Amino acid sequence: MTTDLPYLSATAARALFDSRELSPVELMHALIDRAEQVEPHVNAFCEQLFDEALVQAKEAEQRYLGRGPAPRPLEGIPVAAKEKHAIAGRSLTEGSLVNKDVVAAESAPVIERIHAAGGIIHARTTTPEFSVAGFTHTPMWGVTRNPWNLAYSPGGSSGGSAAALAAGTTPLATASDIGGSTRAPAAFTGTVGYKAPYGRIPGVPPMSMDFYRGDGPMSRTVDDTILLANTLIGPDIRDHTSLRPAITLPTEYPSVEGMRVALSIRLGCFVVEPEIEANTRAVAHALETAGAIVEEIELPWTAEEIRLAVTTHFGTIMGAIVAQVAAGNEDLLAPYTRAFATQTATARTGATFVDGLRIETRMHRQLAEAMSGFDALLCPTSGASAYPAGDDMLDGIVVAGQRLDHAAEALLTLPFNINNRCPVLAVPSGHASSGVPTGVQIVGHTYDDTTVFRVGKAVEQLRPWDYTPEHRPRV
């Protein structure tokens, strides 16, 4: 069991804690040992909190031994937190030298809930600067690499969280998603990411008012994602958009027999590598063998309208916020951050926010019409099989022989930030020839969270991904 501890799931760890077959201290030591082995190569952690984590693990151990209050839902479970999720009294740099002296005054809601549930934040994870990119490297922290193939990025912006999960240095991690920042890293690392519908999990103002984004959980299994999601879900007084009442995601689901699933490989306009299409179709076929009815559909979306909606939206909210922070400090910014600032500034002088809203609302209706009569939609997460580690890709990227102007245009995630009331669960679909994993998105109707987990559980059972010694990354 000692050999497998770094890849032990959170739910399995909790069961072993309850039966006193495993101590939270033993698990924490195993993860620390693993981090010391792989972090020099992967660089997923920007801050290690190992000493205080061991103290908390000993306190959790006492609870399981009956010497104190009863164990809480995440008691003694290690969680790696995305650095942008503020922890009171600790740095809050968002990977930027501009913010090198910033200290958080209070903890983000997701951090408070993990602590209240007994989770132990033993490390904080890397992001691109201000989380503006689909890869993870910064002048402050260097390059974060994909444990499956160190030549490639784990994606972004939750790349450090995804890389830590794949490397076996944490069973749970926090993430956020404004354009695919949870789902794309999940696809590139063979992990599970949940983009909750807008308002389900509370955020931090003013970005909590951005209806493209949301915080959420990542893990290596669907059950673990449910475990952390149920900790994070629920209203918070600081976030006016957070939904009440809180829901609780079930842990058991019926089979997919009789369900109707729509399959779309390109969502109308995306370019997809053949091996990703093949893996996506294999997932669809597996669902069919389990009794689901899978029907291929197409969306009427175009790359031009998605680009216009996204650029006007980012230009109005996130781009404006980044511009305020970065003003006068351009020499400290990464090249990709300067490019983001320039592109979003251009958007603020071009099409209006209302122009973007008109496209978004049309896309909302088109998705609802396309999904009518179906329980869920299945599609790839990324059309690209991998991003090179450390590359800003300012000249674009080639996908399936076609050059795209921007790396983000390879992500099939953006339409579901536009349609952000739809829950989306990202799960693995296989591997590319590079060894880097591929993934699919399971998209639900607005606020129908349980359906995406029902399908996700089925995919996990039908086409299991695992981290047994013969299948895990060779870091």
C-alpha positions as CSV (number, residue, x, y, z in Angstrom):
1,M,0.0,0.0,0.0
2,T,2.9,2.4,0.7
3,T,3.9,2.4,-3.0
4,D,0.4,3.3,-4.0
5,L,-0.3,6.0,-1.4
6,P,0.6,9.0,-3.7
7,Y,-2.2,7.9,-6.1
8,L,-4.7,6.9,-3.5
9,S,-8.0,8.5,-4.1
10,A,-9.5,10.8,-1.5
11,T,-12.6,8.7,-1.0
12,A,-10.4,5.6,-0.5
13,A,-8.2,7.5,1.9
14,R,-11.2,8.6,3.9
15,A,-12.4,5.0,4.2
16,L,-9.0,3.8,5.4
17,F,-8.8,6.7,7.9
18,D,-12.2,5.6,9.3
19,S,-11.1,2.0,9.6
20,R,-7.8,3.1,11.1
21,E,-5.9,1.2,8.5
22,L,-4.2,4.4,7.4
23,S,-3.2,7.6,9.2
24,P,-3.5,11.1,7.7
25,V,0.1,11.5,8.8
26,E,1.2,8.5,6.7
27,L,-0.5,9.8,3.7
28,M,0.9,13.3,4.1
29,H,4.4,11.9,4.4
30,A,3.9,9.8,1.3
31,L,2.8,12.9,-0.7
32,I,5.7,15.0,0.6
33,D,8.1,12.3,-0.4
34,R,6.6,12.1,-3.8
35,A,6.7,15.9,-4.2
36,E,10.4,15.9,-3.3
37,Q,10.9,13.3,-6.1
38,V,8.9,14.9,-8.9
39,E,8.6,18.6,-8.2
40,P,12.1,19.4,-9.6
41,H,10.8,18.1,-13.0
42,V,7.1,19.1,-12.9
43,N,7.1,22.4,-11.0
44,A,3.4,22.3,-10.0
45,F,3.8,23.8,-6.6
46,C,4.6,27.5,-6.1
47,E,4.4,27.2,-2.3
48,Q,4.8,24.2,-0.1
49,L,3.1,24.2,3.3
50,F,4.4,20.8,4.4
51,D,5.4,21.6,8.0
52,E,2.0,23.0,9.0
53,A,0.3,20.3,7.0
54,L,2.0,17.6,9.1
55,V,0.8,19.4,12.2
56,Q,-2.8,19.4,10.9
57,A,-2.5,15.7,9.8
58,K,-1.5,14.8,13.4
59,E,-4.6,16.7,14.7
60,A,-6.8,14.8,12.2
61,E,-5.3,11.5,13.3
62,Q,-6.4,12.2,16.8
63,R,-10.0,12.8,15.6
64,Y,-10.0,9.4,13.9
65,L,-8.7,7.8,17.1
66,G,-11.6,9.2,18.9
67,R,-9.6,11.8,20.8
68,G,-11.5,14.9,20.0
69,P,-14.4,16.0,17.8
70,A,-15.7,13.7,15.2
71,P,-14.0,13.7,11.8
72,R,-15.4,16.1,9.2
73,P,-16.0,15.3,5.6
74,L,-12.5,16.1,4.3
75,E,-10.7,15.4,7.6
76,G,-7.0,14.8,7.0
77,I,-7.4,14.8,3.2
78,P,-4.6,16.8,1.4
79,V,-5.8,19.5,-1.0
80,A,-3.6,21.5,-3.4
81,A,-5.0,25.0,-3.8
82,K,-4.7,27.1,-6.9
83,E,-2.6,30.2,-5.9
84,K,-5.2,32.6,-7.0
85,H,-7.5,31.2,-4.3
86,A,-6.5,33.6,-1.5
87,I,-5.4,32.3,1.9
88,A,-5.5,35.0,4.6
89,G,-2.0,36.2,5.5
90,R,-0.3,34.6,2.5
91,S,1.0,35.9,-0.7
92,L,-1.5,36.5,-3.5
93,T,0.6,37.1,-6.6
94,E,-1.3,35.4,-9.3
95,G,2.0,34.5,-10.8
96,S,3.0,38.1,-11.5
97,L,6.0,40.1,-10.4
98,V,3.7,43.1,-10.4
99,N,2.0,41.5,-7.3
100,K,5.1,40.1,-5.6
101,D,4.4,42.0,-2.3
102,V,0.6,41.4,-2.2
103,V,-0.7,39.6,0.8
104,A,-4.3,38.3,1.1
105,A,-6.5,40.0,3.7
106,E,-9.0,37.1,3.8
107,S,-9.4,33.7,2.4
108,A,-11.5,32.9,-0.6
109,P,-14.8,31.0,0.0
110,V,-13.4,27.8,-1.5
111,I,-10.4,27.9,0.9
112,E,-12.6,28.6,3.9
113,R,-14.8,25.7,3.1
114,I,-11.9,23.2,2.7
115,H,-10.6,24.3,6.0
116,A,-14.0,24.0,7.7
117,A,-14.4,20.5,6.2
118,G,-11.1,19.4,7.7
119,G,-9.1,19.4,4.4
120,I,-5.4,20.1,4.7
121,I,-3.9,22.5,2.1
122,H,-0.4,21.2,1.9
123,A,0.6,23.2,-1.2
124,R,-0.4,25.9,-3.6
125,T,-0.3,25.4,-7.3
126,T,1.1,27.4,-10.3
127,T,-0.9,29.3,-12.9
128,P,0.0,31.5,-15.9
129,E,0.2,35.2,-15.0
130,F,-3.2,36.4,-13.9
131,S,-4.6,33.2,-15.3
132,V,-4.9,34.6,-18.8
133,A,-3.4,31.7,-20.7
134,G,-4.2,28.1,-21.6
135,F,-0.7,27.0,-20.5
136,T,1.2,27.4,-17.3
137,H,4.5,29.3,-17.1
138,T,5.5,32.6,-15.7
139,P,8.6,34.8,-15.1
140,M,7.9,34.4,-11.4
141,W,7.6,30.6,-11.1
142,G,9.1,29.2,-14.3
143,V,7.6,26.4,-16.5
144,T,5.2,23.9,-15.2
145,R,5.4,20.6,-17.1
146,N,3.0,17.8,-17.9
147,P,3.9,14.6,-15.9
148,W,2.9,12.4,-18.8
149,N,5.4,14.0,-21.1
150,L,7.7,16.8,-19.7
151,A,8.1,18.4,-23.2
152,Y,4.5,19.5,-23.0
153,S,2.4,21.8,-20.8
154,P,-0.4,20.6,-18.5
155,G,-2.5,23.4,-19.9
156,G,-3.9,26.3,-18.0
157,S,-4.8,28.2,-16.1
158,S,-5.2,25.5,-13.5
159,G,-2.2,23.8,-14.9
160,G,-0.4,23.4,-11.6
161,S,-3.4,21.7,-10.0
162,A,-3.7,19.3,-12.9
163,A,0.0,18.5,-13.0
164,A,0.0,17.9,-9.2
165,L,-2.9,15.4,-9.5
166,A,-1.3,13.6,-12.4
167,A,2.1,13.5,-10.7
168,G,0.7,12.0,-7.5
169,T,1.4,14.9,-5.1
170,T,-2.2,15.5,-4.2
171,P,-5.6,13.7,-4.4
172,L,-7.6,16.8,-4.6
173,A,-7.1,20.3,-6.0
174,T,-8.9,23.6,-6.5
175,A,-9.3,25.2,-9.9
176,S,-11.1,27.9,-11.7
177,D,-12.5,28.3,-15.2
178,I,-13.2,31.3,-17.4
179,G,-12.4,29.9,-20.8
180,G,-11.6,26.3,-20.1
181,S,-9.1,26.7,-17.3
182,T,-10.3,23.7,-15.4
183,R,-11.4,21.5,-18.2
184,A,-8.4,21.9,-20.6
185,P,-5.8,21.0,-17.9
186,A,-8.0,18.0,-17.0
187,A,-7.9,16.8,-20.6
188,F,-4.2,17.3,-21.0
189,T,-3.4,15.4,-17.7
190,G,-5.9,12.6,-17.6
191,T,-7.8,14.0,-14.6
192,V,-11.3,15.1,-13.9
193,G,-12.5,18.7,-13.8
194,Y,-15.9,20.1,-13.0
195,K,-17.1,23.5,-14.4
196,A,-20.1,24.1,-12.2
197,P,-22.9,26.3,-13.5
198,Y,-22.6,30.0,-12.8
199,G,-23.3,30.7,-9.1
200,R,-23.1,27.1,-7.9
201,I,-19.7,27.7,-6.2
202,P,-19.1,31.1,-4.7
203,G,-16.2,33.3,-5.9
204,V,-14.5,36.5,-5.0
205,P,-15.7,40.0,-6.1
206,P,-15.4,41.6,-8.5
207,M,-14.6,38.6,-10.8
208,S,-17.5,36.7,-9.2
209,M,-19.7,39.0,-11.3
210,D,-18.1,37.7,-14.5
211,F,-20.7,35.2,-15.7
212,Y,-18.0,33.4,-17.8
213,R,-16.1,32.2,-14.8
214,G,-16.3,30.0,-11.7
215,D,-14.3,28.1,-9.1
216,G,-14.4,24.3,-8.8
217,P,-12.7,21.0,-8.0
218,M,-10.3,18.8,-9.8
219,S,-9.2,15.2,-8.9
220,R,-8.3,11.9,-10.5
221,T,-11.8,10.3,-10.1
222,V,-15.4,11.3,-10.5
223,D,-16.2,10.3,-6.9
224,D,-13.4,12.5,-5.6
225,T,-14.6,15.4,-7.7
226,I,-18.1,14.9,-6.2
227,L,-16.5,14.9,-2.7
228,L,-14.8,18.2,-3.1
229,A,-17.6,19.8,-5.1
230,N,-20.1,19.0,-2.2
231,T,-17.7,20.9,0.1
232,L,-17.5,23.9,-2.2
233,I,-21.1,24.3,-3.3
234,G,-23.4,26.8,-1.6
235,P,-24.1,30.5,-1.1
236,D,-21.7,32.9,0.4
237,I,-22.5,36.4,1.7
238,R,-19.6,37.9,-0.3
239,D,-20.9,36.6,-3.7
240,H,-24.3,38.1,-4.7
241,T,-24.4,35.6,-7.6
242,S,-24.0,32.5,-5.5
243,L,-27.1,30.2,-5.6
244,R,-29.3,29.2,-2.7
245,P,-30.2,26.7,-1.5
246,A,-27.1,24.6,-1.8
247,I,-27.5,21.3,-3.6
248,T,-25.7,18.0,-2.7
249,L,-24.5,15.9,-5.6
250,P,-25.4,12.2,-5.2
251,T,-22.6,9.7,-4.9
252,E,-24.6,6.9,-6.5
253,Y,-26.2,7.1,-10.0
254,P,-28.3,4.7,-12.2
255,S,-26.8,3.4,-15.4
256,V,-27.0,5.3,-18.6
257,E,-29.3,2.8,-20.2
258,G,-32.1,4.7,-22.1
259,M,-30.4,8.1,-21.8
260,R,-30.1,10.1,-24.9
261,V,-26.7,11.7,-25.6
262,A,-25.9,14.1,-28.4
263,L,-22.4,13.8,-29.9
264,S,-20.7,16.7,-31.6
265,I,-17.1,16.4,-32.6
266,R,-16.6,20.0,-33.8
267,L,-19.4,22.1,-32.3
268,G,-19.9,23.5,-35.8
269,C,-16.5,25.2,-36.3
270,F,-13.6,23.7,-34.3
271,V,-10.6,21.9,-35.8
272,V,-9.9,18.6,-34.0
273,E,-6.9,16.3,-34.3
274,P,-7.9,12.8,-35.7
275,E,-6.7,10.9,-32.6
276,I,-8.8,13.1,-30.4
277,E,-11.8,12.5,-32.6
278,A,-11.1,8.8,-32.4
279,N,-10.9,8.8,-28.6
280,T,-14.1,10.8,-28.4
281,R,-16.0,8.4,-30.7
282,A,-14.7,5.5,-28.5
283,V,-16.3,7.1,-25.5
284,A,-19.5,7.6,-27.4
285,H,-19.4,3.9,-28.5
286,A,-18.9,2.8,-24.9
287,L,-22.0,4.7,-23.8
288,E,-23.9,3.0,-26.6
289,T,-22.8,-0.5,-25.4
290,A,-24.2,0.4,-22.0
291,G,-27.6,1.2,-23.5
292,A,-27.4,4.9,-24.1
293,I,-28.8,6.3,-27.4
294,V,-26.0,8.4,-29.0
295,E,-26.9,10.6,-31.9
296,E,-24.4,12.8,-33.7
297,I,-25.5,16.5,-34.2
298,E,-23.8,19.7,-35.3
299,L,-24.1,23.2,-33.9
300,P,-24.6,26.3,-36.1
301,W,-21.7,28.2,-34.4
302,T,-18.9,29.9,-36.2
303,A,-15.4,30.7,-35.2
304,E,-16.0,34.4,-36.0
305,E,-18.9,34.9,-33.7
306,I,-17.3,33.0,-30.8
307,R,-14.2,35.1,-31.2
308,L,-16.2,38.3,-31.2
309,A,-18.3,37.3,-28.1
310,V,-15.2,36.3,-26.2
311,T,-13.0,39.3,-27.1
312,T,-15.7,41.8,-26.2
313,H,-16.5,40.0,-23.0
314,F,-12.8,39.7,-21.9
315,G,-12.2,43.2,-23.0
316,T,-14.9,44.6,-20.8
317,I,-14.3,42.6,-17.6
318,M,-11.1,40.5,-17.2
319,G,-9.0,42.5,-19.6
320,A,-9.9,45.8,-17.9
321,I,-9.0,44.4,-14.5
322,V,-5.7,43.1,-15.7
323,A,-5.0,46.4,-17.5
324,Q,-5.5,48.3,-14.2
325,V,-3.1,46.1,-12.3
326,A,-0.5,46.1,-15.0
327,A,-0.6,49.8,-15.9
328,G,3.0,51.2,-15.6
329,N,4.4,47.7,-15.0
330,E,4.5,46.4,-18.5
331,D,8.2,45.6,-18.3
332,L,7.4,43.1,-15.5
333,L,4.8,41.2,-17.5
334,A,5.2,38.0,-19.5
335,P,4.9,38.5,-23.3
336,Y,1.6,36.6,-23.4
337,T,0.2,38.9,-20.7
338,R,1.2,42.0,-22.7
339,A,-0.5,40.4,-25.8
340,F,-3.6,39.7,-23.8
341,A,-3.7,43.3,-22.5
342,T,-3.3,44.7,-26.0
343,Q,-5.9,42.4,-27.6
344,T,-8.5,43.2,-24.9
345,A,-7.8,46.9,-25.1
346,T,-8.5,46.7,-28.8
347,A,-11.8,44.9,-28.1
348,R,-12.8,47.8,-25.7
349,T,-12.5,50.2,-28.6
350,G,-14.2,48.0,-31.2
351,A,-17.4,46.0,-30.9
352,T,-19.4,46.8,-27.7
353,F,-20.3,44.5,-24.8
354,V,-23.9,44.6,-26.1
355,D,-22.7,43.3,-29.5
356,G,-21.2,40.3,-27.6
357,L,-24.3,39.8,-25.6
358,R,-26.4,39.5,-28.7
359,I,-24.1,36.7,-30.0
360,E,-24.1,35.0,-26.6
361,T,-27.9,34.9,-26.2
362,R,-28.2,33.6,-29.7
363,M,-25.7,30.8,-28.9
364,H,-27.7,30.1,-25.7
365,R,-30.8,29.4,-27.7
366,Q,-29.0,27.4,-30.4
367,L,-27.5,25.1,-27.8
368,A,-30.8,24.7,-26.0
369,E,-32.5,23.8,-29.3
370,A,-29.7,21.4,-30.3
371,M,-29.9,19.6,-26.9
372,S,-33.6,19.4,-26.9
373,G,-34.6,15.8,-26.6
374,F,-31.2,14.8,-25.3
375,D,-30.0,14.4,-21.7
376,A,-26.5,15.6,-22.3
377,L,-24.0,16.6,-25.0
378,L,-20.6,14.9,-25.5
379,C,-17.7,16.6,-27.3
380,P,-13.9,16.8,-27.1
381,T,-12.3,19.2,-24.6
382,S,-9.5,20.3,-26.9
383,G,-8.9,20.0,-30.6
384,A,-5.2,20.2,-30.0
385,S,-3.5,17.1,-28.5
386,A,-0.9,19.2,-26.5
387,Y,0.8,22.5,-26.0
388,P,4.6,22.7,-25.9
389,A,5.9,23.5,-22.4
390,G,7.2,27.1,-22.0
391,D,5.9,28.3,-25.4
392,D,3.8,31.4,-25.5
393,M,2.4,30.4,-28.9
394,L,2.0,34.1,-29.8
395,D,2.1,33.1,-33.5
396,G,-0.8,30.6,-33.0
397,I,-0.8,26.9,-33.3
398,V,-1.3,24.2,-35.9
399,V,-4.1,21.8,-35.3
400,A,-4.9,18.9,-37.7
401,G,-2.8,20.7,-40.4
402,Q,-4.6,24.0,-40.0
403,R,-3.0,27.1,-38.4
404,L,-5.1,28.9,-35.8
405,D,-4.3,32.5,-34.8
406,H,-4.5,31.8,-31.1
407,A,-3.9,28.7,-29.0
408,A,-7.2,29.3,-27.2
409,E,-9.0,28.7,-30.6
410,A,-8.1,25.0,-30.2
411,L,-10.2,24.7,-27.0
412,L,-13.8,23.5,-27.4
413,T,-14.4,24.8,-23.9
414,L,-15.1,28.5,-24.6
415,P,-18.7,28.0,-25.9
416,F,-19.6,26.6,-22.5
417,N,-18.3,29.6,-20.7
418,I,-20.6,31.6,-23.0
419,N,-23.3,29.1,-22.0
420,N,-22.1,29.2,-18.4
421,R,-25.3,28.1,-16.7
422,C,-24.6,24.7,-18.2
423,P,-22.6,22.3,-15.9
424,V,-19.7,20.6,-17.7
425,L,-17.7,17.6,-16.4
426,A,-14.4,16.9,-18.2
427,V,-13.2,13.3,-18.0
428,P,-10.3,11.4,-19.8
429,S,-10.9,9.8,-23.2
430,G,-7.6,8.2,-23.9
431,H,-4.1,9.3,-24.9
432,A,-2.5,10.9,-27.9
433,S,0.5,9.5,-29.7
434,S,2.7,11.8,-27.6
435,G,1.6,10.1,-24.4
436,V,-0.3,13.2,-23.3
437,P,-3.9,12.3,-22.3
438,T,-7.0,13.5,-24.2
439,G,-10.5,14.3,-22.8
440,V,-14.1,14.8,-23.4
441,Q,-16.7,17.2,-22.0
442,I,-20.1,16.1,-20.8
443,V,-22.4,19.1,-21.0
444,G,-25.7,19.3,-19.2
445,H,-28.8,21.4,-19.5
446,T,-28.8,24.5,-17.4
447,Y,-28.2,23.7,-13.7
448,D,-28.7,20.0,-14.3
449,D,-25.5,19.0,-12.5
450,T,-26.5,15.4,-11.6
451,T,-26.8,14.3,-15.2
452,V,-23.2,15.2,-16.1
453,F,-22.0,13.2,-13.1
454,R,-24.2,10.3,-14.1
455,V,-22.7,10.1,-17.5
456,G,-19.2,10.8,-16.1
457,K,-19.5,7.9,-13.7
458,A,-20.6,5.6,-16.6
459,V,-17.6,6.7,-18.7
460,E,-15.2,6.0,-15.9
461,Q,-16.7,2.5,-15.4
462,L,-16.8,1.7,-19.1
463,R,-13.4,3.1,-20.1
464,P,-11.5,3.3,-16.8
465,W,-8.5,5.5,-16.5
466,D,-6.3,4.6,-13.6
467,Y,-2.9,5.4,-12.1
468,T,-1.7,1.9,-11.4
469,P,2.1,1.6,-11.6
470,E,2.0,0.4,-15.2
471,H,-0.2,3.3,-16.4
472,R,0.8,6.3,-14.3
473,P,3.2,9.1,-15.6
474,R,6.9,8.1,-15.7
475,V,8.2,11.2,-13.9
